[in-house]
């Protein structure tokens, strides 16, 4: 994995969105809703569990260790627009 794709910061937002800053400085929002049908990510449907997302080795990681790859985060990151 290229180091510039690694997640530097991650913040869960309402409606299964993640605010992400990558190591290369890009910031944006990752919409997890399109992945919630997958068995591996089904636990994220619970908002309380979803709010526990963190970073492990540059990936968005849930408490049990299941993750969203840094490359996926980088590819699907929607740029933040200034208010």
N, C-alpha and C positions, 0 to 999 in steps of 0.2 A: 504494500500500500504506500503510495506517495505520501510523505509526511504532510504536505500542504493540504491534503484532503481530510486529515484528522480533525475531529471536533475538538475545539478548544473550550468552548462553553456551550451549555445546553440548558434551556429553561422550558418546562412544560407550560403550555398555554391552554385556555379553554378550547373545547371542541376538537380535541386530539391533534393539536398543532404543537410543534416544537420550534422554539426560537433557537437558532444555532449560529455560532460563530466558528468558522473553520480556521485552521492554523495559517492559511494564506491571507486571512483578514476579511474574507467574504462573510457577510452576515445575511441571514434570511430566515424564512419559515419553511419547515418541512411538514407537509400534511400527511399524517399517519392514517387517516381514515381509509384510504384506498387499500391498506394492508391489513385491516382489522379482520377480514374474512379468513386470513391464513391461520391455521391451527397454532403455529409457533408464536404468533403475536396476539392471539385471542385474549390473553390475560390483560392486555393493554385496554380492552374495552371498558374495564372498571376504572373510572376516573381517579379514585384514590390510589390505585396501583400505578396508573399512568403517571401520576404526579411524582412518583418515586424514581423516575428515569434519571440516569446519571451517565457518566462517561467512563469507559474502560478501554484502554488502548485505542483511543480515538473514535470509538463507536458509541452510539446511543445505546445504552444497556439497561435492561430492567433488572430488578433485584435478584432474580434467579439466574442471571447471566446471559439470557437470550439477548441478542443485539440486532441493531440495524447497521449494516456495514457503512463505513465512512464513505466509500465510493457511491453508495446509494444516496446518502445524505447530500453529498456534493452535487450529484447529477440532478437531483430533484429539488434543490434549494430554490425557493422563490425569493427574489431580492426584497429586502425591506425598503419601503419608500418613506422618505421623510414626511412627517405630518404637516 
